Amino acid sequence: MSTPEGRLIRALAHEQRLRVVAVVADQPVNDIVRRHELSGRAAQLCAEGVVASLLMSAHIKGEERLMVQVQGEKPRFSFMADVRPDGRVRARLRPDDLPKGTELTGTLLAAKWLGQKEIYRGAALVERDWQGSMDRYLSDSQQSLGIVRLGVEIDDSGRVVFASGLLIEAVGGSGLLREEFEALVGPLRSADLGEVMTIFAFGQLQGAPVEVLEARPVVVNCGSTTPRIEAMLRSLGATELQAILEEQGQAEVTCDWCNDQIVIGPDRLRELIVEVSGPR
């Protein structure tokens, strides 16, 4: 399962003293929200979480992947995103609807994986909103001088019409002091994000030219395929597969990530039973 692309851009600005990551992901984020039938505050939190996860993934490479988890306490919810270096992203949030309100507390965990090995883990408290929590994650876990802007707009029909983010950090070794950093980018904290992103698209940030290092697509791709589902079914063993065949007539598996349903019909289920049973 894949969807139309968004875009993640890595760049440098202000004489290579600032590292910039920009994300535009209206269509992929809308697809995630729609597939999981999220509404109201659940849709908003999920959309912001996906944009935040994409920003955090900008520096993974090769076969690495970034897993982001949030366990919300007020309101009670769970969010998970999995991002790959080639721009593939999958995410989910539960439950599909949440009570209205402004209070937000919980815990954010970000882990970088290479194969089955975890190579990095960072955590931060989630308080008030995603944007502030991301700022704290940068300062606490990454010990980085930076700012984060997240913007999500959902229309009256529930469609995500704007989902963008901006992450700006001081380049290591640039010698920027906090006061100098704030002088360069401080106004971006309150500027209209839509206008900032439009100007950025024309190669400018706070009146300075932007040097683009990389532009990668962003596409929703959960990796759920029939061979993967069949491998999972084989692991159940012949007895369990026979019970599924007799009781249900076929195997129906709903992907936890994308909500797609994959059906393994009776003929193929019988073949899997024979494969698992082995030669007689």
C-alpha positions in Angstrom: 0.0 0.0 0.0 1.4 3.4 -1.0 0.1 6.9 -1.5 1.0 10.1 -3.3 4.2 11.7 -2.1 5.1 14.4 0.3 8.6 15.8 0.6 11.4 15.9 3.2 14.2 18.4 2.5 17.5 18.7 4.3 19.3 22.0 3.9 21.8 24.5 5.3 21.3 28.2 5.8 23.0 31.3 7.1 26.5 30.5 5.9 26.1 26.8 6.8 25.6 27.6 10.5 22.1 26.3 10.6 20.9 22.8 9.7 17.3 22.8 8.4 14.8 20.0 7.9 11.5 20.8 6.2 8.6 18.4 5.8 5.5 18.8 3.6 3.2 15.8 4.0 -0.4 16.8 3.5 -1.4 13.8 1.3 0.5 11.0 3.2 -0.7 12.3 6.6 -4.3 12.6 5.3 -4.1 9.0 4.1 -3.0 7.7 7.5 -5.8 9.6 9.2 -8.4 8.4 6.7 -7.4 4.8 6.8 -7.6 4.6 10.6 -10.9 6.6 10.5 -9.5 9.1 13.0 -11.6 12.2 13.9 -11.4 15.3 16.0 -8.5 15.5 18.4 -7.3 12.0 17.5 -6.8 13.0 13.9 -5.0 16.2 15.0 -2.6 14.4 17.4 -1.8 11.7 14.9 -1.1 14.2 12.1 1.2 16.2 14.3 2.9 13.0 15.4 3.6 11.9 11.9 5.1 15.2 10.9 7.2 15.3 14.1 8.5 11.7 13.4 9.5 12.6 9.9 11.5 15.6 11.2 13.2 13.4 13.7 14.1 10.8 10.9 16.0 13.2 8.7 19.5 11.8 9.7 18.8 8.1 9.6 20.5 6.4 6.6 21.2 3.0 4.9 19.2 0.3 6.5 18.4 2.2 9.7 14.9 3.0 10.8 13.3 5.3 13.4 10.6 4.1 15.7 8.7 6.8 17.6 6.2 5.9 20.4 4.1 8.2 22.6 2.0 6.9 25.5 -0.5 9.6 26.3 -1.8 9.9 29.9 -4.1 12.9 29.4 -5.9 12.1 27.2 -5.3 8.4 27.2 -3.9 7.4 23.8 -1.0 5.5 22.1 0.8 6.6 19.0 3.5 4.8 17.0 5.4 5.7 13.8 8.0 3.8 11.9 10.1 5.8 9.4 12.7 4.6 6.8 15.6 6.6 5.2 13.9 6.3 1.8 10.9 8.3 3.1 8.6 5.4 3.7 6.4 6.0 6.8 3.7 4.1 8.6 1.9 5.2 11.7 -1.2 4.6 13.9 -3.0 6.2 16.8 -5.5 4.7 19.2 -8.3 5.2 20.0 -9.9 6.7 16.9 -11.5 9.5 18.8 -10.5 11.5 21.9 -12.3 14.0 24.1 -11.9 17.7 23.3 -9.6 19.7 25.5 -6.2 21.3 25.7 -4.4 19.2 28.2 -1.7 16.9 26.9 0.7 14.8 29.0 2.6 11.6 28.3 6.0 10.1 27.4 7.8 10.2 24.1 10.3 7.5 23.2 12.4 7.5 20.0 14.6 4.6 19.0 16.9 4.1 16.0 17.2 0.5 14.8 19.6 -1.2 12.4 18.1 -4.6 11.6 17.2 -6.2 15.0 19.7 -4.1 16.9 18.7 -0.9 18.7 21.5 1.6 18.3 20.0 4.7 20.0 17.2 5.5 22.4 16.0 8.9 23.6 13.0 9.9 25.7 11.2 13.1 26.7 8.0 14.2 28.5 5.1 15.2 26.3 3.4 18.3 27.7 0.9 20.8 26.3 1.5 20.0 22.6 3.7 18.2 20.2 5.7 21.2 19.2 6.8 22.0 22.7 7.6 18.4 23.4 9.8 18.2 20.3 11.7 21.3 21.5 12.3 19.6 24.9 13.4 16.4 23.1 16.0 18.3 21.2 17.4 20.1 24.2 17.2 17.1 26.7 17.9 14.0 24.6 19.8 15.5 21.7 21.4 18.4 23.6 20.9 20.4 20.5 20.3 24.1 20.1 17.2 24.2 17.9 13.5 25.1 17.3 10.6 23.1 16.0 7.5 24.3 14.2 4.6 22.0 13.4 1.5 22.9 11.6 -1.6 20.8 10.8 -5.0 22.0 9.5 -8.0 19.7 9.1 -11.1 21.0 7.3 -14.7 20.5 8.3 -15.0 17.3 6.3 -12.1 15.8 8.3 -9.5 16.0 5.5 -5.9 17.0 6.3 -5.3 20.0 4.1 -2.0 21.2 5.6 0.6 19.1 7.4 4.1 20.6 7.5 7.0 21.0 9.9 10.3 22.8 10.2 13.3 21.8 12.4 16.2 24.2 12.6 19.4 23.4 14.6 22.7 25.0 15.1 25.4 23.1 13.2 27.9 21.5 15.5 31.2 23.4 15.6 29.5 26.5 14.2 30.2 28.3 17.5 26.8 29.8 17.6 25.8 31.0 21.1 22.1 30.8 22.2 21.7 34.5 21.9 23.1 34.5 18.3 20.9 31.5 17.4 17.8 33.2 18.7 18.6 36.4 16.8 18.8 34.3 13.6 15.7 32.2 14.0 13.7 33.5 17.0 11.1 35.3 14.8 10.2 31.9 13.2 8.7 30.8 16.5 5.7 33.0 16.0 5.6 33.5 12.2 2.8 32.0 10.1 4.2 28.5 9.2 2.4 28.4 5.9 4.1 31.6 4.8 7.5 30.4 6.1 7.2 27.2 4.1 6.2 29.1 1.0 9.2 31.3 1.3 11.4 28.3 2.0 10.2 26.6 -1.2 11.6 29.6 -3.0 15.0 29.0 -1.4 14.9 31.6 1.4 14.9 31.4 5.2 14.8 34.5 7.3 16.2 36.5 4.4 19.1 34.2 3.8 19.6 31.7 0.9 19.0 28.0 1.5 21.5 25.4 0.3 19.5 22.2 -0.3 21.4 19.0 0.5 18.7 16.4 -0.1 15.1 16.1 -1.1 13.5 12.8 -0.5 9.9 11.7 -1.1 7.6 10.9 1.8 5.1 8.1 1.1 2.9 5.9 3.3 4.0 2.3 2.9 3.3 -0.2 5.7 5.2 -3.1 4.1 2.2 -5.4 4.6 2.2 -8.0 1.8 0.6 -11.3 1.1 4.0 -13.2 1.5 4.5 -11.6 4.9 1.0 -12.6 6.0 1.5 -16.1 4.7 4.8 -16.4 6.7 2.9 -15.3 9.8 0.2 -17.9 9.2 2.8 -20.7 8.7 4.2 -19.8 12.1 0.8 -20.8 13.6 1.3 -24.5 12.6 -0.8 -27.0 10.7 -3.3 -27.6 13.5 -4.2 -24.0 14.0 -4.4 -23.4 10.3 -6.7 -26.4 9.9 -8.9 -25.0 12.7 -9.1 -21.6 10.9 -10.1 -23.4 7.6 -12.8 -25.4 9.3 -14.2 -22.6 11.4 -13.8 -19.6 9.1 -13.3 -21.1 5.6 -10.4 -18.6 5.0 -7.9 -16.4 6.8 -8.6 -12.7 7.1 -5.8 -10.5 8.5 -6.2 -6.8 9.1 -2.9 -4.9 9.0 -2.3 -3.0 12.3 -0.5 -0.2 10.5 -2.6 0.6 7.5 -6.0 -1.1 8.3 -5.9 -3.0 5.0 -7.5 -6.4 5.1 -5.7 -9.3 3.4 -7.7 -12.5 2.7 -6.0 -15.9 2.2 -8.7 -18.0 0.5 -9.4 -21.7 1.3 -7.4 -23.2 -1.6 -4.2 -21.3 -0.6 -4.9 -22.0 3.1 -4.9 -25.8 2.3 -1.6 -25.3 0.4 -0.1 -23.7 3.5 -1.3 -26.5 5.7 0.4 -29.0 3.4 3.6 -26.9 3.4 3.7 -26.7 7.2 2.9 -30.3 7.6 5.8 -31.4 5.4 6.2 -34.6 3.5 4.3 -37.7 4.7 
